[in-house]
Amino acid sequence: MTGFARTDGHGDGYSWTLEAKSVNGRGLDIRCRMPTGFDGIEAIARAEMPKRLARGNVNLTLSVTRTAGVSQVRINRPLLAEVIALAREIEGAGAAPPRLDALLAIRGIIEPVEEDETEARGRMEESVRADLARLIDELAAARVAEGKRLAEVLAGHLAEIERLVGLAASCASTQPAALRDKLRAQVMALLDAIPAMAEERLAQEAALLIGKADVREELDRLRAHIQAARDMLAEGGAIGRRLDFLCQEFNREANTLCSKSADVELTRIGLSLKASIEQFREQVQNIE
């Protein structure tokens, strides 16, 4: 959800800079810093950004500088008419007719006129609105590019999680034969400790031991979560919240695996699995 975009413009005696920064966030929080009198630009930004962005803290800044007064020129026609009439009188007396450039060079014939400030300001705001639309496009594109890079990172973490799940599945303590031997030893220990234990109670204890020792169900669910995460990454779009929820399920299964483990090697794998899941979760916080 990180991104940056900037655009500069100038015209009609103004120069301006639009800048947008996006960082991680649970929801969409748009903060605008605008000069006085540009509430309309802020309203447009708040209306358009949610159409392109779903999450993140976005800071939008507009700075505007008045570079020069916008002026036009006009011809003082009454004065020009008087000068031409005078020139004709002089011409009638035998003088050469005056050149046009000489007439226009006479002081007062051409006058600078300040343009209506309202019109210049209106054209400038129209240009800023067009730049704002491009800025939002650039920010969204930057976030998409960041998302593609993060997708590769997340895929790497999922591959590591899958590798650790495979190691846990191949661990000797999770194999059916090992489980049976372990259960047999524990049942014999119960019989030796309590010779008169009822068969029903013995069955209950045996079922409890089986449940505590067998982590294959947790491993199956972890595999299913890995596939679900890969499907979401392939789907694309705003999947951050869904992946965040899936991380909770990853953690739940990894915690159960560690709590059930009575084997040092399996416990070591389980702890490594939890670390990889946490790394995956941290990166998930960075996507929309």
N, C-alpha and C positions, 0 to 999 in steps of 0.2 A: 504493500500500500504506500510505499514511498515513491515520490516523484517530484520533479521540478520543471517549471516552464517559465519563460520570460519573453516579453515582446516589447519593443520600443517603437514609438511613432512620433510624427511631428507634422504640423500643418496648421494653417490659419493663425499663425502667431503663437502656437502652443507646441510644447513637446511633452510627452508622457511616457511612463514606464508602467507596465503591468507585470506583476510577478506572483507566481503561485507555488507554494510548497506543500507537500503532502507527507505526513508521517503516520505511523501506526495508530490505530484507535479501534475501540470496540464498535462504535457507531460512526455516523457521519456528522462531524462537527465543523461547520464553516465559519471562519472568523475573517472579517473584512476590515481593512484599514483604508478609508477613503477620505479625500479632501472634502471640505464642507461644500455641500451643494451637489454631490454626486450620489445621492441616495438611489437614483434610478439605476445606476450601474450596479450597485450592490444588490438591489432587488432582482435584477436580471441574473446575476451570479448565483444568488440563493435559489432561484427557480430552475436554472439550467444544470448546475453541478449535480444535483441528485439524479438527473436523468443519465449521467455517465458514471457516477461514482456511488458505491454502496457503503463503504466504510472508510475511516481515516480522519485525521485532524488536518484540515486544509486551511492554510493562511493565505489570503489574497490581499495584495497590496497594490494600490494605485497612487502614483505620484504624478502631479501635473505642474508644469512650469510655463509661465507666460514669457515667451521669448522676445516678442516685439509687438508693437501696435500694428494692426492690419490696416493699411491705408489704400485708398484708391485716388485717382486724379479726375478732375473735371475741368472743362474749359469754361472760362468766364465769358460767356457769349456776349453779354452787353458790352463789356470792355473790348472784346475782339471786334465787335461791330463798329465801335467808335474809332478804333485804330485803323480799320479798313477804310472807313469813310475819310479819315484824315489822310490816309495814304493816297486815295483817289484824288483828293484835292491837290496833293503835292504832285501827283502824276500829271494832272492837268496843267500844272505849271511847268511841265517839261522834265520832271525828275523821273528816274527809272522806277518801274513798279517794284514794290518790296517783295522779297522772297518769303515763302511760307515759313521756313525755319526761322527766319529773322522775326517774323510776327509772333511765332510761338515762344520765342526766346524772351520776349518782353515780359518783364516781371508782372505777375498778376494775371496773365492770360491763362496759364495752367496752374490750378490750385490743388494741393493735396486735400483729400477728404477722408476723415476717419470713418471706417466702415462701422455699421451698427454692430456693437459688441454682442448682442443677442444672437445675431445670425452666425457670427464666427464661432461663438460658444456652441451653438447647436450643431454645426458641421463637425466641430471637434468631438463632441460627445457621440455623434454617429460613428466616427472613425474609431473611437475607443470601444464602442459596442462591437464593432466588427473584429477588433483585435481581441476582445474578451472571448468571442466565440472560438477564434483560432487558439487562444491560450488554453481553453478548456480541452480542446482536441489534443493539443500537445501534452497536457498533463495526463490525460487518459492514456495516450499512447506510451508515455514514459512509465506509467504504472503497469501497463500490459507487458512491456519489455521486462520490467523488474519481476513480474509474475512468472514469465517464461524462465528466467534465470533461477528463480526460487523453486520452480517445478523440478528442475534438474537436481537441485540440492535435496529436495524432499524425496525424490526417487532414489537417491543414494542412501539416505537414511532408511528408507523402506527396505532396500536391499540388505543393509546391515541387520535390521530387525529380523528379516526372513532368514538370514544366515544363522543368527543366534537361536531362532526357533528350531531350525534344523538341528543345531548342536544339542539343544535340549531334548529333542525327540530321539536322538541317537544315543543319548547318555544311558549308560548301563542301568541306572536306577529306575529308568522309565520303561524298560522292556518288560513284556508280560512275564517271562520266566523269572526275572529278578523280583517282580512284584509278587509272584506266587511264593517264591522262596522266603521273601521277607514276611509275607502274611503268615506262612506256615510257622516260621520261627516265633512270630508274635503270638499266634494262637497257642502254640505249645507253651510259651512262657505264661500265658493266662491260665492254662490248664494246670501247670505246675504250681502257680501261685494260689489258685482257687480251685481245688480238685472237684468240689461239689457244685460248680457253677451249672446252672440249668442250661439246657440246649438252646432255649429261646434267647436267653441272655448272651450266650456264646455267639449265636448268630448275629445279634445286634452289635456286639463288640467287633466281630469279624467284618460286618458291613461298614462300621465306622473306620476301621483300619484301612479298608479298601478305598473308601472315599478320601481319606487323608493322604494315601500314598500315590494314587493314580492322578497324574496331571495331564493325561492325554486329552481330556475335554478342554482344558485351558489352552493347550497347544492348538487344537482344532479351531477354537474361537480366534486365537491370534492369527492363524492363517487366513481365516475369513475376513478379519479386520484389515489385513494387509491387502487383500484383493479389493476390498471396498475402497480403501484409500487410493489404490491405483486407478480404479474406475472413476473416482471423483477427479483425479488429476487429468485423466484423459478427457473427461467431460468438459473441464474448464469452467469459466464463469466465476461468479462470487461463491466460492466453496469454503471460505475460511471458517465460518461458524460450524459447518457440518464436520469439517476436519477436526476442529477443536473438540467437538463432542466425541468424535471417534478416538481422539487421544485419551480421553477419560476412560473409554472402554479398554484401550490398550493397557493403560496403567492398572486397571482393575484386574485384568487377567495376569499381568506380570506380578502383581502383589500376591495374588492367590498362589501362583506357581512357587514363589519364594517361601510363602508360609507353609505350603505342603511339603517342601523339600526337606528330606532328612539326609541328603547327600551333599558333601562339600562341593563337588564338581557342579552339580545341578544348581546349587545356591550361587556359585560364582557366575554361571551362565545367566541366571535370573537377575543378578545385580547388573551385569553388563547390559542385559536386555532393558532394564529400567532406565539406565543411563542413555541408551540409544533412543528410547521412546521420549525421554525428556528433551533431547536434542531436536527430535522431530517436532515436538510440541512448540519449542521456542521458535522454530522457523515458521510454523503454521500461524503464529501470531503476526507475522509480517505480510500475510496475504489477505486479499479482500474476501 
